[in-house]
Amino acid sequence: MEIKLPPELERYVRAQVESGLFRDESEVIGHVLRWHRTFDEREYEGKLAALRTFVQEGVDALERGEVVEDFSMDDIQRRLDAKLGAV
């Protein structure tokens, strides 16, 4: 696999190897990708937790008899986007 990086990222990768923290450029890239994957998984878990909370709030409202007769899917999507954007 060949990866083309902008010059500033190439300098960063080389500097990481020169610092002695990594054996070679592949090790730097592998480390960054593993970190990114972990970050993505945490972000996904956060969004999933927010979605579960949003759904539970709706269930709780229904159980209290707070039923909304007039709603739109656009409104639900906006509210969900607002909650997920805060994660």
Steps between C-alpha positions, in 0.01 A plus 500: 500500500627844415378809683555856380513757779520878483851630576413618852371153594804334346721723717293408806525126431876524444540704819316229696740235367803721564384557858544128560136443596441288189720267297377617160235696313266200481498473877404868532216464251380179665497667842303797370247274326447291814447819701255629237305174503471521879382859474239403237373216719467732801317759290265229369435374854426856614253554218336165566462587869345836406259325264399253771439790741290679239287189441462439874383860549228432243397176668491671840285782357257246355476320835413833666228551241683779322403406147566742217238470230652739248867437425718473195792278425695815414445626855613167645809502277588858604467412869705186458769686303515762775547231766758307299686817409559561868680166539 
